[in-house]
Amino acid sequence: LGTPMNVVSGRAQMIANGELDDDRDVQAAAEIIVEQVRRMTRIVRQLLDFSRRRGSHPVPTDLTGLAARAALLLAPLADKRGVRIRAPEGSAQIRARVDPDQIHQVAVNLVMNAVQASQPGAEVRVRTGRGPAPTPGAPDETWIEVEDDGAGMAPEVLERIFDPFFTTKPVGEGTGLGLAVAYGIVTDHGGRLEAESTPGHGSRFRIVLSECA
């Protein structure tokens, strides 16, 4: 819930502070707030149904557009921290059969983490791509990748990042559930959530999924 609440807060503050002069900009910000409130409602429903592990509802989805929307939602928050988010470039669609709400939630979580790990003046890069699967005859793989130039993680921390309730954030800033939930969502899609990190050189996360026909 923290991520959509931050988006709502950021957009509402822009409206309240008069940072949006054009009525169309105000309307666009209001529409984002409404969208994120709906998303929070869905998340609460998922939490209430957690013991029953609500299944996903996959449909053919353009991962490039999905990743670009995640980057756009967090751009105002990144701007306040002096961090630039570079969204996926190009218009070529990279399609996978996924639950768009759930994979969007994972992408937003990864971008938020990357922004929080970055210093002012840094850049977070969001990319999409496709490539052959490691198993012969299997569908090609597609992915969404989020990379930052932050402090990185030591090997012993990297080993535990998907453990529930494990977090390196200060008290009150994280529950340690974000990456655990993200890992579960991607696994339920038959995919992989990969992580690479080097202390002092940033981190890279990749949501790997099978390409849809």
C-alpha positions in Angstrom: 0.0 0.0 0.0 2.9 2.3 0.6 3.7 2.8 -3.0 0.3 3.9 -4.3 -0.2 6.0 -1.1 3.1 7.9 -2.0 1.8 8.4 -5.5 -1.5 9.8 -4.2 0.3 12.0 -1.7 2.7 13.4 -4.3 0.0 14.2 -6.9 -2.3 15.7 -4.2 0.6 17.9 -2.9 1.2 19.2 -6.5 -2.4 20.2 -6.8 -2.6 21.7 -3.3 0.6 23.7 -3.8 -0.5 25.2 -7.1 2.3 23.5 -9.0 -0.1 22.6 -11.8 -1.3 25.7 -13.6 -3.0 24.0 -16.6 -6.5 22.5 -16.0 -5.5 19.5 -18.1 -2.6 18.8 -15.8 -4.8 19.1 -12.7 -7.3 16.7 -14.3 -4.5 14.2 -15.3 -3.2 14.3 -11.7 -6.7 13.7 -10.3 -7.2 10.8 -12.6 -3.9 9.2 -11.4 -5.1 9.7 -7.8 -8.4 7.9 -8.6 -6.5 5.1 -10.3 -4.2 4.6 -7.4 -7.1 4.7 -4.9 -8.7 1.9 -6.9 -5.3 0.1 -6.9 -5.2 0.4 -3.1 -8.7 -1.1 -2.8 -7.5 -4.0 -4.9 -4.4 -4.5 -2.7 -6.5 -4.5 0.5 -8.8 -7.1 -1.1 -5.7 -9.2 -1.9 -4.5 -8.9 1.6 -7.9 -10.0 3.0 -7.8 -13.0 0.6 -4.1 -13.7 1.2 -4.8 -17.0 3.0 -6.6 -18.2 -0.1 -3.9 -17.0 -2.4 -6.2 -15.3 -5.0 -5.2 -16.5 -8.4 -3.9 -14.3 -11.2 -6.0 -13.4 -14.3 -3.5 -13.4 -17.2 -4.2 -11.7 -20.5 -1.9 -10.7 -23.3 -0.1 -7.6 -22.1 2.4 -5.1 -23.6 5.3 -5.1 -21.0 6.8 -2.0 -22.6 3.7 0.1 -22.0 3.2 -1.4 -18.5 6.8 -0.5 -17.5 6.5 3.0 -19.0 3.4 3.6 -16.9 5.2 2.4 -13.7 8.0 4.9 -14.5 5.5 7.7 -15.2 3.7 7.2 -11.9 6.8 7.5 -9.8 8.4 10.4 -11.8 7.1 13.2 -9.4 8.5 11.3 -6.4 11.8 10.8 -8.1 12.0 14.4 -9.1 11.7 15.4 -5.4 14.7 13.3 -4.6 16.6 14.7 -7.5 16.6 11.3 -9.3 15.8 10.8 -13.0 13.8 7.8 -14.2 14.6 6.7 -17.7 11.5 4.9 -19.1 11.7 2.2 -21.8 12.5 3.7 -25.2 10.8 2.8 -28.5 7.3 1.8 -29.4 7.9 -1.9 -30.1 5.6 -4.1 -28.0 7.0 -6.9 -25.9 4.1 -9.1 -25.0 3.6 -11.7 -22.3 0.5 -13.3 -20.9 0.2 -11.9 -17.4 -2.1 -10.3 -14.9 -1.4 -6.6 -15.7 -2.3 -5.3 -12.2 -0.1 -7.8 -10.5 3.0 -7.3 -12.7 2.4 -3.5 -12.6 2.6 -3.8 -8.8 5.9 -5.6 -9.1 7.3 -3.1 -11.5 6.3 -0.1 -9.4 7.8 -1.8 -6.3 11.1 -2.3 -8.1 11.2 1.2 -9.4 10.4 2.7 -6.0 13.1 0.7 -4.4 15.6 1.8 -7.0 14.6 5.5 -6.5 15.0 5.1 -2.7 18.4 3.5 -3.1 19.7 6.4 -5.4 21.4 9.6 -4.5 20.4 13.1 -5.9 21.6 13.3 -9.5 21.4 9.6 -10.1 19.4 7.8 -12.7 17.1 4.8 -12.6 16.8 2.9 -15.9 13.7 0.9 -16.8 14.0 -1.4 -19.8 12.1 -4.2 -21.5 13.5 -6.9 -23.7 13.1 -10.4 -25.1 15.5 -13.3 -25.8 15.6 -17.1 -26.2 14.6 -19.3 -23.3 17.4 -21.5 -21.8 15.3 -24.6 -22.5 15.2 -25.6 -26.2 11.7 -25.5 -27.6 10.3 -23.3 -24.9 8.7 -19.9 -25.7 11.1 -16.9 -25.8 11.5 -15.1 -22.6 10.5 -11.4 -22.0 11.6 -9.2 -19.2 11.3 -5.9 -17.4 14.5 -4.7 -15.9 15.1 -2.0 -13.3 18.7 -0.8 -12.7 20.1 1.8 -10.4 23.5 3.2 -9.5 22.9 3.2 -5.7 25.0 1.8 -2.9 24.4 -1.8 -3.9 24.1 -4.8 -1.6 26.6 -7.1 0.1 26.3 -10.8 -0.9 24.8 -11.7 2.5 22.1 -9.1 2.1 21.4 -10.1 -1.5 20.8 -13.7 -0.4 17.9 -12.6 1.9 16.1 -9.8 0.0 13.2 -12.1 -0.9 12.7 -13.3 2.6 9.5 -12.0 4.2 10.0 -9.2 6.7 13.7 -8.8 5.9 14.5 -5.1 5.2 17.5 -2.8 5.3 15.3 0.3 5.4 15.0 2.4 8.6 12.1 1.5 11.0 8.9 2.9 9.6 10.0 3.1 6.0 9.6 -0.6 5.0 8.0 -3.8 6.2 10.2 -6.2 4.3 7.2 -7.6 2.4 7.5 -5.7 -0.9 10.1 -8.0 -2.6 8.7 -11.1 -1.0 5.3 -10.3 -2.4 6.9 -9.4 -5.8 8.7 -12.7 -5.8 5.5 -14.6 -5.1 3.6 -12.8 -7.9 6.3 -13.5 -10.5 6.7 -17.1 -9.4 2.9 -17.6 -9.7 3.2 -16.5 -13.3 5.7 -19.2 -13.9 8.5 -16.6 -14.2 11.6 -15.6 -12.3 12.6 -12.5 -10.3 16.4 -12.1 -10.7 18.6 -9.8 -8.7 22.2 -8.7 -9.2 24.1 -6.2 -7.0 27.6 -5.1 -6.3 28.5 -2.9 -3.3 29.2 0.6 -4.5 27.9 -0.1 -8.0 24.1 -0.4 -7.8 21.6 -3.1 -8.3 19.6 -4.6 -11.2 16.3 -6.5 -10.9 14.7 -8.4 -13.7 11.2 -9.8 -14.0 11.5 -12.7 -16.4 8.4 -14.1 -18.1 7.5 -16.3 -21.1 6.5 -14.5 -24.3 2.9 -15.1 -25.3 2.0 -16.3 -28.8 
